[in-house]
Amino acid sequence: MSDGPYELPEGWRWVRLGEVATQIRSGFAHRKRDVTGGDLLHLRPYNIGTDGTLDLTQKFFIPMDSIREEDVLLEPSDVLFNNTNSVELVGKTALVTQPMKAAFSNHITLIRTRREICAGEWLALVMRVLWQRGFFAQKCNKWIGQAGYNTKMLEETLIPLPPLDEQQRIVAKVEALMARVREARRLRTEAQKDAERLMQAALAEVFPRPGSALPHGWRWVRLGEVCLPTERRDPTKNPSTCFVYVDISAIDNTIGKITLPKVILGQDAPSRARKVIRTGDVIFATTRPYLKNIALVSFDLDGQICSTGFCVIRANREFAEPEFLFHLCRSDFVTDQLTAGKMRGASYPAVTDNDVYNTLIPLPPLDEQRRIVAYLAQVQKQVTMLKRVQAKTEAEFQRLKQAILDKAFRGEL
C-alpha cells in the first residue's frame, strides 16, 4: 500500500498499478509493407476510442504466424492502454468486453489485473479519469510530435483501490448513469435533426415542385436567365498583394455562411483561386452538390476570390433578389435536379456551372420574393436559436460525464 495525493474513503487504499496486475506488456510493430495476407486482427492506437471503448470501424490484419497462439487471446476485463501517441491522446484506454483473438501494436499495452482484488472494469474507469484529467499528458515522456508512457511508468502509477464489491457497485452505477446520458444525447441529436428538417420543410412549402402549377404571377425560368455575368482574376499577377480566398472548406453548410476564409499572398494563390465574388453573390460548390456547400457572399468579401470549384450565381436584381436565389439553391428543389443523373466522376462526383445555370426554377414577382425571404429569415432565426440551445446542451453533457467520473474516482457515488 502507498500514500496517495488525497484521503480516500474508509476501506479504500492507494496502490501502484504493478501491485494489482498479472500482466503489463506491450505489443509488437508490424508494417503494412510486410503484409502479403492476413487473418489475425492487429489492434492499433486508432482502435482505442476516446470514450473508453474499442473502435473497430477500421481494421488491420496480419498473418497468424506472426505471433504465438497463446499470445493472441484477449479476455473480457483486459485493459488496453495507448502508450504512444500525441500528448493529448497518450493514455487513452479501452476495456475488452468479450473474448477476442487479436494481437496489438507496440503502441498499445495490455494490462490484465489480479481479478480477485481489482476488476478490469474498475481499472479502465480509473485510467479514463486520469486521462481526462490530463495526468498522462503531464507525466509522459515527450519528443518532437510524439509522447510516451512506458511499462515502468505504468507499474508505478498510483490508483485508488476500493474493496472488490465496491468497485463492482461503482462501475455498475457509472454505466447506468452513462446510459442515461447517452439516451439524452440521442434525443438531443434527434432534436437537432428536427431543427434541420424545419428549414427544409419551410423551403418545400414555399417552392413548387418542377412541372407543378404555379401561383398567379409566377413563371418557370432557367437559373441562368436571371443571372449576370461574373468575372475572373489571377491573383498571381499581383504576387505581393494579399487577398481573401474562399474554398469549399470555408463554408459552414449547416447555416449557409462563409466562416473560414483564408488570407493569402498573390504569389501563393492556388491555381483554382480565380473567380471574383461580389456582395450578394451565391456561391454553389459543384463537387458533391448534395452536400449543399452554398453560401451568400457578405459585403466584407466584396471583390475577393473564390475557388473554381464554385459556380458563382450573381442575381440580376431586375428579376431576382440574391437572398431568394440563395434559399432556392439550398432547397432540395435545386439539388434534386442536379443529382438526378447530372453528376460526373466516381471519386468526386460533380456538376458543371452550366448544369447549375440550366436548373429550372420557379420565379415569383419581386415583391413575393421579398415576402418569401422575410419568412425564411424568421425560420432560420428559429433554427439558429434551437441549434444554439443544442450546442449548450452538448457542453453540459460533457461536464456531466466528467462529474460522474470524478465522483466515482473519489468514492462519492
N, C-alpha and C positions, 0 to 999 in steps of 0.2 A: 504494500500500500504506500502511496506517495501523498505528500502535501499538494494541495491544488490552489488555484487562483482565488477561490471563494468558498465559503462554507456551504456544505451540502446538507440536504435533509437527513434526518435520523435514519440510519440503516444503509445510507449510500456511502461510497468511498471513491477516492481518486486512485486510478491505476494507470500504468503505462500500457499502451496497446500491446506491446510484446508479451505482457503478462497474461493476456486473455486470448491469445491467438495460437493456433496449432500450426498455421502456415501463413507466412508473408513472403510471397515470391512473385517476381516479375516474369513476364512472358518473353517472347523472342521476336526479333525482326524477321520479316520475310518480304523482300522487294517484289514488286509486280513483275519485273523483267525475268524473275526466276520461275514464274509460274507457266507451266505448259498445260495444266489441267488441275482442277481442284475439287475435292469433295468434303473438305473439312472447313467449317466456318472459322475465320481468324478475326477476332474482335479487334477493333481499332478505337482510338480515342473518340471518334465521331459517333461510335455506338453507345457511349455513355452520355445520357441526356442530362440537361441541367435541372431536371425535375426529380432526379434520383432513380430513374428507370432506365432500362436498356432500350435503345432505339435501333431497331433492325431494319429500318427502311432502306439502308444502304449496306450491302453485304460484300465481303471479300472472302474468297475461298482459296485454300492451298491444298497440295497433295497430302493425303492421310499419312504417308510415310515420313512426313516432316517432323513427327513428334511421337513419343511413346504413347501407346494406347492408354495407359493408366493416367497420363497427364492431361487428357482431353475432356474428362467428365467434370462439368461444373455442377455443384449441388445446390438445391434450394437453401437460402440463407447465406450463401457465399457473397462477399462484398468485393466489387471491382473498383479499384481506385486509379484515377488517371494521374500517373506520377510525373508526366512531362507534357507541357503544353504552353500556351501563353500564360502570362502571370495571372490574368483574371480567370482562366479556366483550369489551371492546375489544381488538383484536389477534388474535382467533381467526382461523384461516386454513384454507382448503381448497384441495386440489390438483385441478385439472381433469385427468381421466384419459382423456377421449375428446373428439373434436370436438363442439362444441355451438353451435347457433345460439341465442344468448341475449344480452340486454342486462343491465345490472345497476344497482343503486341508487347514488345519490351517497354512501351509507354503506359502499360497497364499493370497494376499489382493486384494479385489475388490475396484477399485476407479471409482466412477461414478461422472462425472463433472456437474456443472451448465452450461448446454449447450448453454444458451443464452450469456455466456461470455467466455467460454472455451470449445473448441471442444475436444472430447476424442482423436481424431487423433493427435491433436497438443500436448496434454499431453503425449501420447505414444511416440511421436517423442522426446520430451524433456527428458523423462525418459531414453530413449535409449541412448541419447547423454551423459547424466550424468553417466550411467552405463559404457559406453565405455571409458569415461574419468577416470574411477576409483573412482568416487565420493562416491558411496555406499561402495566400498571396504575400503575406507579411514575412512568413518564416522560410519560404522556399529559397533554393539557390537560383540565382538569376544570371543569365547570359544574354547576349545580344539576340533579341527576338524570341527567347525561349526561357522557360523556368522549369525547375525540377524539385521533387520532394522524394528522396530516396528511401530505400527499405530501412536503413538505420534510423533515419528521422521518424519514420512511421512507428518503429518499435518503441521509440522514446516519447511519442506523443501521449500527453495526459488526457484521459477521458473520464467522465463521471460514470460510476457503475452502481446502479441500484440493485436490490435483490431481483432474482430472475422473474418472479411473478409480477413484480412492479414494472420491470422492463416490458413484459408482455402486455400489461394493462395500459401502459402509456402508449405503446406502439398502436394498439387497437384503438385507443381514444384519438390519437393523431390521425389515423387512417379514416375514422368515422367523420372527424371534423373536416379533413381534406376532401372527402367525398361530397360533403355539403358545399364546400367552396367550389368544387368542380361543377356541381349541378347549378349553382348560382351563376358561374361563368358561362355555362351552356345557355342559360336563359338570357344572359346579357348579350351573347353572340346572336341569339335569335332576334332579340330586340334591335340589334344593330342591323341585321338583315332586313327587318321590317322597316327601319328608317330609310334604308337604301331603296326598298321597294316603294316607299311612299312617293319619292320623286319620279320613279319610272311610271307609277300609276297616274300621277299628275300629267306627265308627258303624254301618256297614252290617251288620257282624257281630252287633251286639247288638240292633238294632231290626228286627223282622219287617216285611215289606212289607204294604201295605194289602190286606186280603182274605185273607191267608195264615192258616194255622192258628197259634194262639198256644200257647205253653207253658202247662203247668198253672198255674193261679192268675192268669194274665194276663187282661186284658179290653180290648175296644175302647171308647174313650170319645172325646167331643169335648173338645178342649183346654179350652174354657171351663167344662166341668163340674168341673174340678179347680182352678179359679182363684177367687180372692177379688176383690171389687170394688176398684177403685182410685179415687183422688180427684184433684181438680184444685185449683189455687190460682193466683190472678192476682198476680204479684209487683209489678205497678204500683200496687197498693193500699198498698204499703209502699215509697214511692219512694226513701227514704234508706237502705234496708236492702239489704245485699249478699246475693246468693245464688249458688250454683254451678249453671251451666246446661250441660246435655248436649245437643248437637245431633249430627247424623249424622257431622259431621267429627271429632267427639271419639272415634269408635270406631276401634280397630285391628281390622279384620275378620280378620286373619291369626291372631290369638290370642284374639279374643272378649273384649277388655277395653276399658274406658273409659280412654283415655290422655291426652286433651287437653280436659278440661272447662274452661269459662270462668267467671271470677268477674265478675258484672255487678251494677250498681246496679238496684234495682227500677224506677226511672224510665226506665232504658234497656232494659228487658226487651223482647225481640221478641214480636210477637203470638202466635207459636207456642209460647212458653215458658209452658206451662200444666199439664203433667202432673207430679204428685208421684211421686217414686220412693222406694222403701224398700229396706233391706238384703235381698238375696236376690231382688229382682225381676229378671226377664229383660226387657230392652228390645229390641224387634224392629222394625227400620226397615221401614216398609210400602212405601216407594218402592224400586223395583227389588229386590224381596226375594231375587232370585238372587245378589245381591252379599253377602248374609249379614252385614249390619251389625247384629250381635246381640251383646249383652254382658250379663254378670251384674253387678248393682249391688253394690259393696262397702260395708262398714259406714261408711266415711268420707263416703259420699254419701247417707246416710240422711236423708230429708226434703227433699232438694234437688229441682230441677225439670229435666224433660227436654222435648224438643220434642214437639208433637202429631204429628210425623212418625214417632213410635214407637208401637207397641202395647205397653202395659205388662202383662206377664204376672206376676201375683202368685200364687204357689202356695198352695193350701190344704194345709197340711202334714199334715192328717189323711189326705190321699190321695196327695200328691206331694211329692217333695224338689225344692227350687229348682234344684239342680245337675243333677238328672235332666232337668228340663224344658229347662234351658239346652242341654245336649248334644243333646237331641232336636230342639230348634229349629234347631241348627246343622247337622243332618244333611240329606242330600238327601231323606230321608223326608218332611220337612215342606215344604221349599222346592219339591219337585216337585209337590206337591198345589196349592200356591199359584200356581205359574207355569203350571199346566195350564188355561188359559182364564179365570182369575180376575182377571188384571191388566187395568187400565183405563188409557187415556191413551197417546198416542203418544210425546210428548216425555219424560214422566216416568211410565212405567208403574208402577202402584201397586195394592196391595190395601187393603182396609179392615180395621179392627180386628175386625169381625165375621167376615171371611174367616179371619183368624188363629185366632180363638176356635172357629170351626167346623171347624178341621182335625181329622181323625181321627187319634188317636194310640193306640199300644199301652201299656197301663198295667200294670206288674207290681206285686206286693206291695212294701211299703216296704223290707223287708229286701233284696229283689232289686234295687230301685232303688239302694240304697246300695252294693251289691256292684258294680253297673254303673258307678256314679260313681267308685268307687275304681279300677276297672280303666281307665277312660278317663282318669283323672288321671295314671296311670302312662304311658299312651300319650302324653298331652300333654307330660309331662315329657321323654320321648324326643324328641318333635318339637321342643320348645323348645331342647333341647341341640343337635340337628342344625342348627337354624337359627342358633344362636349360632356354631357352628363355621363355617357357610357365610358368615356376616357377616364373621367374622375373615378368611376366605379371600379375600373380595372386597376387603377393605382391603389384603391382601398383594398381590393382583393390581395394584391401583392403584400401590403402591410399586414393584413390579417394572417396570411400564410406565415410570414416571418414571426409574427407574435405567437402563433401556435407553436412553432418550432422552438422559439426561445423559452416559452413556458415549459415545454416538455424537457428541455435541456436542464432546466433548473428545478425540476420536480414540482412544478406548480400546477400541473393538470390534474 
